[in-house]
Amino acid sequence: MYDTIIIGGGIAGLTSGIYTARAGLSTLILEESTFGGQIVPADLVENYPGFDKISGFELSNKITEQNKKLGVALLQAKVD
């Protein structure tokens, strides 16, 4: 049983997971494809808060790992 279920593991969904976990809510993020979403294949992401330049793959990995450290459950699944 989770307090919060987030459908979609793109950057917005992963960010939501961080905030809900920090608020003390047990959280599950469901993602059909790749965690990080459409930013993953980007070679260069500029001016993202905290990073001058970073690849989309690296950024999504960092945010995914932050969720894991906060205890957010991540599950690849299709939601109908």
N, C-alpha and C positions, 0 to 999 in steps of 0.2 A: 504494500500500500504506500502510495506517494502522496505528499501534500500537493505537489505540482507536477504536471506532465506537460512538457513543451514539445510540440510537433514541429519539427524542422531543426536541423542541426547546422544551419549556416551561421555566419558570424552573429547575426541578431539573436538566434536561438541559443547559441553558446554563451553570449553575453548575458542573456536572461538567466541562464543556468547559474552563472556566477553570482548574480544578484539574489536569486532565490535561495541559493545555498548559504550565502552570507546572512540572509534574513532568518536562517535557522529552519528552512523548509526542506524536507526531503524531496529530491528532484530527480526526475527521469527525463532524458531528452531522447526522442525518437527521430531517426534520420533514415530515409530510404536509401540514400546513396552514400556520398562521402561527407564526413564531418568537416565543416568549413565551407561547404557549398561552392558557389560560383567563383569565389576568390582563389580557390586552391590552384588552378592552373596559371594564375597571374605571375608573370616573371618579376614584376616590380610593383610594390604598393608604396606610395610615398605619402608622407604626412599623416599616417595613422597615429593616433595618440600613443606616445611612448616610443615611437620608432620613426626615424627620418626616412629610412628605406628598408624594406624587408620583402621577401618573396611571399606570395599568397600561401604557398605550401607551408613555409616556416611559421607564418602568422597563425594559420589555422591550427598547426600542431601545438604552438604555445598556448593558445586559448583552450584547446581540447585538454591539454595536460593540466592547465589550471583548474578546469572543471573536475578532473579526476582527483586532484589533490584536495579539493573541497568536498569530495564525496558524492558528486553528481553521478548518477548512473547513466551510461550511454549505451543505446541499443540501436543496431541497424535493423529497421523493420518498416514495412510499408503500412501506412495507415489508410484505411478505406472509409 
